[in-house]
Amino acid sequence: MIPVVMPTYARIDVVFERGEGAYIWDTNGRRYLDFTSGIAVNALGHAHPYLVEKLTEQARKLWHTSNLFRVAGQESLATRLTRLTFADTVFFTNSGVEAWECAVKVVRKYHYETGNPQKNRFIVAGGAFHGRSTTAIAAAKSEKMVKGFGPLLDAFDQVAFDNLNELRAAITPQTGAIMVEPILGEGGIRPASPEYLRGLRETADEFGLLLVLDEIQSGVARTGKLFAHEWAGITPDVMPIAKGIGGGFPVGACLATEKAAVGMVPGTHGSTFGGNPLAMAVGNAVLDVVTAPGFMDHVNAIGASLQAGLEQVVARHPSVLELARGKGLMLGVKTRVPTADMVTRLRENGMLTVAASDNVVRILPPLTIGEREVAECLDILDKTCREFPT
């Protein structure tokens, strides 16, 4: 008999009931160090007092009105996001994949409105993950995601990640945009080189393409800048974001330049729940915290400390671990043992992590952690490595 909750997840038999900061407790009272953060979602940890205050304050006033009317929180959050980024306009969604789907529509509508409807294809990078809608899995082309769901939209030409020559060779008269994650998340915490990202911007300009950077996982201070592409000194034309901007509340957004969004007029896109007052209250609260003086300095300093510590553990256990990589607090450890075994043993030893491709364990702590949590993480990882035979 099929479970009452559709069995699309291989769920771990643990139920959590409360969290505080970087820690989470299960229904048996056991405490874990949460370095999964809901897969980079709980950017400020669990039950952050300021987020709780702002969400509760809004919940007492108004939950939903529909996008038939102006929503004050949308206007304030969009204004702040455009002032902080390349963008001129923002569409709010409930999730990352919805923001990414909006980006696809923005690109196609742009080329239609500017007289090039044939430019309807996208160049994407191998190893990317943009979500699980049928369009998003068509872009990722991962067998485990696409098997049984065809025929899928034929609009994506996949090339190797961080390989500008291969990407340029794939451009055709039908190419409309380049879509890339600045750091592969599901693909194994692989940061793109700054030279590659700058090359993408130059290539898009040269061929009249739009550049879409998927910052769903890497954005909102995760790498030590508000968005990861800032490290390369470039800007995209369109950028879907989610995860961290809601701090645990379902929020996504598609940011775009005025040029790119030329075709997005009334009736071209919409969302029932996207940008509701509760979500906007939390999104604004998250921005209050991550843009406060010193916050990015903290992420960079504690991220460097954690990465250095991870590299030391790797050096002590070369038969178990291969390398540590990432940026800021978007980190990963590549293992020489089965990733699932490592994730399980880490959990048994009191720390939550999440697997990724390329035999990588993702280390995605709240951005608010300190040296105490870093030391605890490293102790658990070291202890776990000693449990594997050498």
N, C-alpha and C positions, 0 to 999 in steps of 0.2 A: 504494500500500500504506500502511495506517495505521501511524504510528510506534508503537514499543513503549510509549512513554509517551503516554497518551491526549492528543491535541492540543487541549486545552481552553484553553491559554494561547498568546498570541502572544509567544513567548519571545524575548528578546534573545540574540544569539549570543555570550554571554560566560559563562565558567565560573569561579567563584571557588574558591580553595583555602585561603585563610587570612585572618584578620582580627585586628586589634589596635586597641582603642579605637575611634576614629572612622574608621579606615582599613581597606581591604580590598584584597587582591591577587588578580588573576586568574591563570590557569594559564600565561600568558605573562610573568608577573612584573610586570605593570603595577599601580601603586598608584592607588587612587581614594579620594577623600574621600566617605565614605558618609553622605549626608544623606537617605537613605531609611530607614535603620535597619530594614530588613525590614518597611516600612510601620508605623513606630512600635512595633516589637516589641523590637528590641535597645536597650532603654532605657538600659542601662549600657554600650553599645558592644560590641565583639567581644572575646571571651575575657577578660572581666573576671576578674581573679585571684581575687577572693573567691567569685564564682559558680562558677568552675572548681573551687576548693577544696571547696566545700560539695557540689557535684554529685559529684565524685570520691569524696569521703568517704562519701556515701550509696551510690554505685554499688558500693563494696566490701562493703557490708553487706546491702542488700535492694533489689530493683527493683520487685517486684510481689507483692501478696498477695490482691487482690480486695476489693471492698467488702462481702464477707460478714463481714469482721472489722474491728475498729477499726484506724484508721491514725493513728499518733501525730502525724505531720506535718500531717494534716488538722486535727486538734484544736488544734494550736498555731497554725497559720496562720489558722484560722477565729476563734480567740479574739482574735488580734491584729487581724484585719480588723474584727471587731465592736466592739472597743474604740476603733478609730480612726474609725469611721463611725457612721451611723444604724442599722446593721443589728443584728439579734439572731441571725441564723442564715445559714449559707452552704452552697451546694451546689457542689462542684467538678466542672469539666468539662475537656475537652481543647482547647476552642476558643471563640472569641467567639460564633459562631452557636449552638453548643450552650448556652451560657449564656443567650443571648437566647431560644432555644426554651424553656428552663426557665422564664424569666420569663413567657412566654405561658401556660404551664401553671399557674404560681402564680396568675396573675390569674384565670383561668377557674375554678380550684378554689376560690379564695377566694369568689367570688360564688356558686358552687354551694353551698358549705358555709354561707354566711350567708343562704341563702334567696332568692337572686336569680339563678337559672341563666339567665335571659333576658339578663343583662348580659354578653354574650359577644363584644362588638365592641370594636375598638380604634381610637382616633384617632391617626394618625401624621402626620409632617410630610413634605412634598414635599422631595426632594433627599436624603432619608436613605438610609443603607445599613446593613443589619443582618446581612448574610451572604447565602449562596447556597442555603440549604435552600429547599424549595418554599414553606414558610410565610413565610420571610424575604423572598423575592422577591415574594410576594403583597403584602407590606406596602410594599415599595419601589415597585412598579408600573413599574419601568423597562422599556421595550420590549426593550432588548437582553438583559435578563435573563429576561423572562417568555415571550418568543416561542417557541412550540413546546412549552411545558411545562404548558399548561392541560389541564383546568380547575383553577384554583388555589383555595385556601381563600378564601371570600368572608367576610372578617371585619374588614377594614381600611378605614377611611374617611380618606382623605388630604386634608389642608388645607395651606395655605401655611405655611412655616417662619417663626417669629418674628411671627406674626399672631394675637394672642389673640382678637380679635373673630371672626375666621373660625373659629377652633377652638371657641369657645363656641357659635357658631351651629350647629355640626355635632353637638353632643351630642344624643343621643336616649335613650329609655328602655332601649335595648339596649346603650348604651355602658358598658363596664366599666373602661376604663383609657385613659390618655394615655401614648403612648410617643414619646419625643423624645431626640435627641442634643443635649447642651448646646452642642456645636460640631459642625457638619456636617464630616465628614472627606472621604469620597468626594464629598460634595456641594459641595466647593470651599472648605474651611477658613472656614466662616462661623459666627462665634460668636453664640449667642443673646444678646440683651440681658438684663441682670440683671432688668429689669422684667418681661420676658416669662417668665422662669423663675419669678419670684415669683408671677406671675399664674397659671402652670400649677398651682403648689402650692395657691393659693387656690381655683382652679376645681375641682380634684380634690376638695378638702375640701367645697366647696359642693354638689357633685353626687354625692357618695358614690362617687367613682372612685378607682382606684389610680393613682399616678404612677410610671411606669417611665422611668428615665433611662439610656440606653445610653451607658456610659462605656468601651466596648471600646477605642476609640482615644484618647480624651481623658483617661483615667484614669491613675493611678499616677504622679503628679508631672509629667505631660507639660505641664500648663499653669502649674506653679508652686505648685499646691496638690495634695494627694493626689488629689482628684477635682474636676473642673471646676465642678460645681454649687456647691461651697463658696464660690466667688466671689459667688454671689447670696444666700448666707446661708439656703439652703433645704435640705431633705432629701427624697429620694424614698421610696417604699414598697418598691420593687424596683429592683435595679441589676445588669445584666450587665456583667462586666469581662473582660478577657483581655489580649492583646498584652503590654504592659509588665510585668504581674505575673510573667511567666515569664522576662523578660530574654532571650528567644530560645528558651526551652524551651516546648513546647506546654502552656499552662495557661490555664484560664478559670474563672470563678466567677459564680454568681448569688447576690447578697446580698439579703436581705429582712428586713423587720420580723417580729416574732412574729405581729402581727395579719395581715399579708398571707399568711404561710406557714401559716395555720391548717389548710389541707387537705393539706399535704405530709407524709403519714404513710407508714410502711413499705409499699412496693409501688407508690406513686404515681409514682416516678421512679427512674432509676438510670443507671449508666455503668460499663462494664467497666474502662476505663483512667482515668477521671476521678479526680483526687486521689491518683494513685499516689505511692509514696515518693520517687521521683526528682523529680517535679514539685513536690512539697511542699517538698523540700529547697531547690530553686531559688527557689520563691516566698517562702519565709521569708528566704532570703539577700537577695533583691531588697528586701524590706521593711526588713531591717537597714540597707541602704545608703540608701534614699530617706527613711527616717525619722530618720537620723542628724542631729545638730544642724548647722545651716548648709546642708544639702543643698538645701532649698527656696529658701533665700536665693540660692544659687548659680544655680538654674534661673531664678529671676525676674531676676536681674541679667544673666546671659548672654543670656537671652531678649530682654530690653529692648535690649541692645547689638546683637544680631543684627537685631531688627526695625528699629531705627533705621538700621542700615547698609543694610538692604534698601530702606527708604524713600528713602535717599539715592541708591541705584542707580536706583530708579524715576524719581526726579527728573532724573537725568542722561540717561535713555533713554526719554522719554515716547512715542516712536513705537513702542517695542518692549514696554514694560511699562506697565501701567495703575495698579496699586496693590499694596501689601503689607498683609496682615491676619493676624489670629490672636491667640494668647495663649500666653505662655511660650515653649516650644519646639515648639508646634504652629502652624506658620506656613505661609503660602502667598503666592505672587506671581501676580497675574492678568496674563496676557500679552495683547498685541495681535497677536501672531503665533501660528501654530498651536502648541498646547501640545506635541504630539508632536515637532515640530521643535526646540523649546527643550530638552526633556528629552534628545533625542538629542545635540544640540550640547554641552550641559552635560556629558554623559557623555564625549563625545569630548575635552572639555577637562579631564577628570579628576574630575568630581563626579557622584555618583548622586543623582537626585531621582525623584519619582513624580508622574504627572499626576493631576488630579482634574477634576470637572465645573466648569462655568463658566469654562473656559479658565484654570485655575489649576494652577500647579506647586507641589506640596507640598514644604515644607522641614521635614524631620523628623529632626534630628540626634540622636545620643545625648545624654542629659541631662548627661553628664559632660564635654562639650566646654569648651574655654577660648577665650580671645581669639585665640589662634593659628589655631584652626580657623575661627572667625568671619571673621577677616581673609582666610583662604584661600578660603572660600566666596564672600565679596564680590568678591574679585579674579577668581575664575572666572566669576561671574555678569556682572560688568562686561565682561570680555573677550568673553564669549559674546554679550552684547547688541551689542557693536561689530561683530560679524560679520554682523548682520542689516542689510539696506539701510534707510536712513532716508528 
